[in-house]
Every structure is written in structure tokens, then in C-alpha cells.
């Protein structure tokens, strides 16, 4: 779900401007960070579940 949001943000930024702009870079970086942190959260939850099952 977050990856779809990331793609949507990147597409919107690309639609608004084709030139390099610092704020466009920040928007894309924040969207990428959201994907990264969602993956970390998923790994943490899986780790917690596995820890609860096996210990």
C-alpha cells in the first residue's frame, strides 16, 4: 500500500514539474522514507510474532 502511495506521489511531482527542484526532491525522498519505514515496521512485527511463538 505504501509503495502505491510512493508511486502516486512521484507521478504527481513529475506531472507538476519536469525540472529538478529541491522541494520535488524532498517530496520524493519523504515518500521513499515512508516505504522504508513501513518495511522496517513489517519486519519488526514479524520478528515480534516469531519471538512470541518460539520463546
C-alpha positions as CSV (number, residue, x, y, z in Angstrom):
1,X,0.0,0.0,0.0
2,X,2.8,2.4,0.9
3,X,4.6,1.6,-2.3
4,X,1.5,2.6,-4.3
5,X,1.4,5.9,-2.3
6,X,5.1,6.4,-3.1
7,X,4.4,5.9,-6.8
8,X,1.4,8.2,-6.8
9,X,3.5,11.0,-5.1
10,X,6.3,10.5,-7.6
11,X,3.9,10.6,-10.5
12,X,2.3,13.8,-9.2
13,X,5.6,15.5,-8.7
14,X,6.7,14.5,-12.2
15,X,3.4,15.8,-13.6
16,X,3.8,19.2,-11.9
17,X,7.4,19.8,-12.9
18,X,9.9,18.1,-15.2
19,X,12.8,20.3,-13.9
20,X,14.9,19.5,-10.9
21,X,13.6,21.3,-7.8
22,X,14.7,20.9,-4.2
23,X,11.1,20.6,-2.9
24,X,10.3,17.9,-5.5
25,X,13.4,16.0,-4.3
26,X,12.2,16.4,-0.7
27,X,8.7,15.1,-1.6
28,X,10.1,12.1,-3.4
29,X,12.6,11.4,-0.6
30,X,9.9,11.5,2.1
31,X,7.8,9.1,0.1
32,X,10.7,6.7,-0.2
33,X,11.4,7.0,3.5
34,X,7.7,6.1,4.2
35,X,8.3,2.9,2.2
36,X,11.5,2.2,4.0
37,X,9.9,2.7,7.5
38,X,6.9,0.6,6.6
39,X,9.2,-2.3,5.6
40,X,11.0,-1.9,8.9
41,X,7.7,-1.9,10.8
42,X,6.6,-5.1,9.0
43,X,9.9,-6.8,9.9
44,X,9.6,-5.7,13.5
45,X,6.1,-7.1,13.7
46,X,7.1,-10.4,12.1
47,X,10.0,-10.6,14.5
48,X,7.8,-10.0,17.4
49,X,5.3,-12.6,16.3
50,X,8.1,-15.2,15.7
51,X,9.7,-14.3,19.1
52,X,6.3,-14.8,20.8
53,X,5.7,-18.2,19.1
54,X,9.1,-19.7,19.7
55,X,10.2,-18.3,23.0
